């Protein structure tokens, strides 16, 4: 095996190649954990869906 070979995963039409670091207070972190467990989604997916929901509510001109 050669070094530098890219590990192959499942192909996707929407790669998630941007990383974001955020800081949360304890209450918000607990809410995120509860949402993740209740919805059976990753924390990242809960955040992505939250962003989409907030964005769809913006007043667009």
Residue frames as qw, qx, qy, qz and C-alpha x, y, z in Angstrom:
[[0.000, 0.889, 0.458, 0.000, 0.00, 0.00, 0.00],
 [0.424, 0.347, 0.000, 0.836, 1.37, 3.40, -0.97],
 [0.157, -0.525, -0.421, 0.723, 1.15, 6.44, 1.22],
 [0.114, 0.304, -0.169, -0.931, -1.06, 9.19, -0.09],
 [0.143, -0.275, -0.842, -0.442, -3.72, 6.94, -1.56],
 [0.406, -0.182, 0.121, -0.887, -7.08, 8.53, -0.97],
 [0.214, 0.132, 0.921, -0.297, -9.44, 6.36, 1.04],
 [0.276, -0.199, -0.610, -0.716, -12.55, 5.54, -0.95],
 [0.268, 0.208, 0.687, -0.643, -15.93, 6.02, 0.67],
 [0.381, 0.590, 0.712, -0.002, -19.44, 6.06, -0.62],
 [0.225, 0.251, 0.345, 0.876, -19.83, 8.41, -3.58],
 [0.008, 0.685, 0.551, -0.476, -21.94, 11.50, -2.94],
 [0.304, 0.691, 0.380, 0.534, -23.44, 14.32, -4.97],
 [0.202, -0.899, -0.005, -0.389, -23.00, 16.69, -2.03],
 [0.712, 0.031, -0.475, 0.517, -19.61, 16.26, -0.34],
 [0.430, -0.894, -0.117, -0.048, -19.20, 17.85, 3.09],
 [0.763, 0.196, -0.155, 0.596, -15.68, 19.24, 2.77],
 [0.004, 0.660, -0.166, 0.733, -16.02, 22.43, 4.82],
 [0.553, -0.317, -0.659, 0.400, -15.27, 22.17, 8.53],
 [0.186, -0.710, -0.033, -0.678, -16.74, 24.59, 11.06],
 [0.437, -0.156, -0.692, 0.553, -15.80, 24.96, 14.71],
 [0.311, -0.673, -0.203, -0.640, -18.39, 26.53, 17.00],
 [0.130, 0.091, -0.717, 0.678, -18.61, 27.28, 20.69],
 [0.505, -0.505, -0.529, -0.460, -21.77, 26.41, 22.63],
 [0.333, -0.440, 0.515, -0.655, -22.93, 27.05, 26.15],
 [0.147, -0.059, 0.963, -0.217, -24.01, 24.05, 28.24],
 [0.533, 0.392, 0.497, -0.561, -27.74, 24.57, 27.65],
 [0.581, 0.595, -0.275, -0.483, -27.39, 24.78, 23.86],
 [0.183, 0.399, -0.895, -0.083, -25.07, 21.77, 23.82],
 [0.323, 0.099, 0.867, -0.367, -27.64, 19.78, 25.81],
 [0.607, 0.517, 0.220, -0.562, -30.42, 20.81, 23.41],
 [0.455, 0.567, -0.586, -0.358, -28.30, 19.75, 20.42],
 [0.015, -0.217, 0.970, -0.111, -27.61, 16.38, 22.07],
 [0.468, 0.284, 0.679, -0.489, -31.33, 15.86, 22.79],
 [0.604, 0.587, -0.093, -0.531, -32.28, 16.73, 19.19],
 [0.284, 0.497, -0.792, -0.211, -29.61, 14.40, 17.84],
 [0.146, -0.047, 0.963, -0.222, -30.81, 11.47, 19.96],
 [0.504, 0.403, 0.525, -0.555, -34.55, 12.08, 19.44],
 [0.602, 0.645, -0.129, -0.453, -34.25, 12.52, 15.67],
 [0.873, -0.071, 0.421, 0.236, -31.58, 9.80, 15.31],
 [0.553, 0.789, -0.020, 0.269, -29.38, 12.21, 13.35],
 [0.660, -0.004, -0.212, 0.721, -25.80, 13.31, 13.80],
 [0.204, -0.725, -0.238, 0.613, -25.20, 16.62, 15.51],
 [0.168, -0.247, 0.437, 0.849, -23.83, 17.94, 12.22],
 [0.030, -0.380, -0.772, -0.509, -27.04, 16.97, 10.40],
 [0.186, -0.758, -0.571, 0.255, -29.18, 18.64, 13.10],
 [0.204, -0.597, 0.053, 0.774, -27.14, 21.84, 12.62],
 [0.105, -0.002, 0.642, 0.760, -27.42, 21.63, 8.81],
 [0.090, -0.578, -0.770, -0.256, -31.20, 21.17, 9.00],
 [0.226, -0.749, -0.385, 0.489, -31.45, 24.05, 11.47],
 [0.175, -0.385, 0.291, 0.858, -29.56, 26.32, 9.08],
 [0.002, 0.243, 0.748, 0.617, -31.85, 25.34, 6.21],
 [0.171, -0.696, -0.695, 0.054, -34.93, 25.97, 8.38],
 [0.214, -0.689, -0.149, 0.676, -33.67, 29.42, 9.48],
 [0.159, -0.207, 0.488, 0.833, -32.70, 30.32, 5.90],
 [0.009, -0.430, -0.791, -0.434, -36.10, 29.37, 4.50],
 [0.189, -0.780, -0.553, 0.224, -37.70, 31.80, 6.97],
 [0.289, -0.342, 0.081, 0.891, -35.66, 34.80, 5.82],
 [0.408, 0.794, 0.274, -0.357, -37.45, 37.58, 3.99],
 [0.539, -0.034, 0.535, 0.650, -36.07, 37.27, 0.48],
 [0.276, 0.705, 0.044, -0.651, -36.36, 40.09, -2.01]]
